[in-house]
Amino acid sequence: MNQVTRRGTNWRNLVSNGEDKSIEFSDGPHKCVAVHKAGPSWRGGYVYMLHASICRTDTAAVRAEDVAYTLGALQIRQYDPKGNLREAGK
C-alpha cells in the first residue's frame, strides 16, 4: 500500500475479473481507484503484477478513460535481457 491508499476511506465497488481487480475509495475530497492488473502469463504465473492508485485532482469521479489513460502511460521496463525470471529450483 502506498500513502494514498493508507489514507483511503469509504472503500467500495470492488470489481474482479480473474487476476485483474479494482476498487473505488476516497482520499479526503478526492475520488480514487486502486488497480491490480496482471501482466502477460509466463510459466504458470505472470511476468509482472501492476498495482496503482489513480486519483483525480478535482472532486469528480475517476472514469474508465482516466484509468485507461493512466495505465497506458506507464512503461514496464525489463532490466535483464533474459527476463528477470528463472525456472523454479534454479
C-alpha positions in Angstrom: 0.0 0.0 0.0 1.2 3.5 -0.7 0.5 6.6 1.3 -2.6 7.4 -0.8 -4.2 4.0 -0.2 -3.2 4.1 3.5 -5.2 7.4 3.9 -8.1 5.9 1.9 -11.6 5.8 3.3 -15.1 4.7 2.1 -13.8 1.7 0.2 -16.5 0.5 -2.2 -17.4 -1.2 -5.6 -14.8 -4.0 -5.8 -14.7 -5.3 -9.4 -12.8 -8.6 -10.1 -12.1 -10.1 -13.5 -9.7 -13.0 -12.8 -6.5 -11.6 -11.6 -7.5 -8.0 -12.5 -9.2 -6.1 -9.8 -10.2 -2.5 -9.0 -11.9 -0.8 -6.0 -13.0 2.8 -5.5 -12.1 4.8 -2.4 -11.8 8.4 -1.2 -8.7 10.3 -0.2 -10.2 13.4 1.6 -12.3 15.1 -1.0 -10.7 13.2 -3.9 -12.2 10.2 -5.5 -9.7 7.4 -6.4 -9.4 3.9 -7.8 -6.9 1.3 -6.7 -6.0 -1.1 -9.6 -4.3 -4.6 -9.5 -3.5 -5.8 -13.0 -1.7 -9.0 -14.1 0.9 -8.8 -16.9 1.4 -11.4 -19.5 1.2 -15.1 -18.4 4.5 -16.9 -18.1 5.2 -20.5 -16.9 2.1 -20.7 -14.7 2.5 -17.2 -13.3 2.8 -13.7 -14.6 5.7 -11.6 -15.9 4.6 -8.7 -13.6 1.8 -7.5 -11.4 0.9 -3.8 -11.6 -0.5 -2.0 -8.6 -1.6 1.6 -9.0 -3.7 4.2 -7.2 -5.4 6.7 -9.5 -7.0 9.9 -8.1 -8.4 12.9 -9.7 -7.2 16.4 -8.7 -10.7 17.7 -8.7 -13.7 16.2 -6.9 -15.1 14.3 -9.9 -15.2 10.5 -10.0 -12.4 8.6 -11.7 -13.8 7.3 -15.1 -12.8 4.3 -17.1 -11.0 6.5 -19.6 -8.9 8.0 -16.7 -7.8 4.5 -15.8 -7.0 3.6 -19.4 -5.0 6.7 -20.0 -3.0 6.3 -16.8 -2.2 2.6 -17.3 -1.4 3.3 -20.9 1.1 6.0 -19.9 3.1 3.6 -17.6 6.1 1.8 -19.0 7.1 -1.6 -17.8 10.8 -1.9 -18.2 12.8 -5.2 -18.4 16.2 -4.8 -16.9 17.5 -8.3 -17.6 17.6 -9.3 -21.3 16.7 -12.8 -20.3 13.6 -11.7 -18.4 14.4 -11.3 -14.7 12.8 -14.7 -14.1 14.2 -18.2 -14.0 12.8 -21.7 -13.7 11.8 -22.9 -10.2 14.6 -24.6 -8.3 17.4 -22.8 -10.1 
